[in-house]
């Protein structure tokens, strides 16, 4: 039996090869484009939001256990609830956009957490109110404002807008708590 030559293949098989090529190229392009759903800036926003929420949750979990103030523990529980909601929804968004999220706060955030965790009593309560409930929450609010204004992805913008108001409310709560703790301490 004689082997088909290249010329024979070209004359008889090219329509099938062309059809396969025309069918597979758009599929390859679609999967490559889907992996690029988010710009690098938007991926950075996802990372920043995830890390900010992680540090808020970890510090607040510590406050629930370690705080000597019922008011601090109450705020900490609310912060945990709010940031867990943000974190869960952020994971869903990241999964839909094929983006990976960090599983721990940044090194700077971890260092600040360690400083807070070394404190006890009223010093811990004031440290939590200042560092987590106010300063870190201010950073979170500014981040959500920035994402809402500058993100390229419409879903990410919508996410930031949806969660901005609750983040601002927690910041107000934190400021009031910080002022009350200062008053209680006689500052």
N, C-alpha and C positions, 0 to 999 in steps of 0.2 A: 504494500500500500504506500502510495506516494504521499509525502508530507506536504501540507499546503504551504505555499510560498507566501512571502510578505505581500507580493503583488495580488495574489488570490485573496488574502485576508483584507487588504485595502479595498478591493473591489466588492467583497461580499459582507464583511463584518463592520465596516465603518458606520453604518447607520445605528447599529446597536451601541457601539462605543460612544458615538456622539450623543445618543439619548442618555446613556449612563452619565456622561460628563455634564450634560445640561441639567440633569436631575440632581446630581450630587453637589455641584458648586454652590447653588443657592443655600442648600442645607448647611454647608460648611461656613458660608458667610454669615448666616443667621446665628449659628452657635458662637462664632467669634464675636459678633456684635453684641449678643446677649451677655457675654462675659464682661463687656465694657459698658454695662448699663449706667454706671456711675463714673463721674469724673474723679480724678485723683483728689481734688479738693473736697468733693462730697464724701469720698471714702475717709478722708481725714476728719471730716465732721462726725461721721459715724463713730470713728475711733475715739474722738474727744468726748462725745456724749456718753459712750459706753464707759469710758474710764471715770468720768465725773460721777456717773450714777453708781459705779462700783465703790468708789471711795465714800460717797454719801451713805450707801447701804452699810458698808463695813463699820464706819465710824458710828452710825446710828445704832447698829446692833450692839456695839460696845457700850454706848450710852444707856441703852435699855437695861443692861446688866450692871453697869458700874456707877451710874449717876445717883447722887444723893437727893436729887430734886424730882418731884413728881412732874413738874412742868417740863423739865428737860426730857424725862422718859416719854411723856406724852408727845412732844414734838418729834422725838426720835422715832416713835412708832409710826407717826404720820409720814415722816420722811422715808422710812423704809417702805411703807405701802405705796407711796407715790413713785418712788424711784424703782421699785420692783415692777410696777405697771409700765413705766417708761422702758425699763430694761427688757421686759418681755416683748413689748411692741417693737422695740428697736431690733431685737433678734429676728422677729418675723420680717421686718422691712429688709434687714441685711440679707436674710436668706432669699427673699424674693429678688433682690438685686445682685445676688451671688457675691456678696462681700463678707469678709471675715471680720469678726469683732475680737478685741483683746479680752482676755479672761482675768485680768488684774489691772489695778490702777497703775499710773505711771510711777517711775522711781521717785520723783519728787513728791507725788501724792502719798506714796508708801512711807516716805520719811516723815512727812507731816503727821500721818496716822500714828507712827511709832512715838513721836513726841507727845501727842495727845494721850496715847494709851499709858504713858509713864506717869501721868498725873492722877491724883485722887481727890475725892471730896469736892469741896467748893471750887478748888483750882481746876479739877476736871470739868465741872459744870460750866464754868466761865470759859475754859478753853474750847469746849464743844460749841458753846453758843457763839463765840467769836470766830473760831476757825472753820467750823462746819456749817452751822446754821446761818451765819452771815457771810463771811468771806468766800467760802467755797460755793455757797448758794448764789452769791452775786456773780461769780464766774459762770455758774450754770445758766443763770438768766441771760447774761451777756452772750453766751454761746448760742442759746436758743434764738435770741434776737438776730444774731449774725446769720445763723442757718436759715431762719425764716426770710431774711432779706437777700442772702447771697447764694444760696444753694442752687445748683443747676437743675437738679431733679425735682420735679413737682411733688412727688410723694414725700420726699425728705422735707421740703418746705412745709407741706401740709402737716407732717408729723411735728415739726418744731412749733408751728402755730397752735396746734392742738394742745400741746403741753406747756406752752409759755405761761399762760395764766395761772395754772396750778403751781408752777415754779415760782412765780412772783408772789403768790399767796404764802408759800412756805418761807420765802425771804422776809416778808413782812412779819410773819409769826416769829421768825428767828431774831429779827431786830427788836421786837417787843420783848422777847424772852431775855435777850442780852441786856436790855435796859433794866428789866426787872431784877436780874441777877446782880447788876452793878448797884442798884438801889439797896438790895438786901445785904450786900457786902459793905455798904457804907461808902461807896466810891463817889 
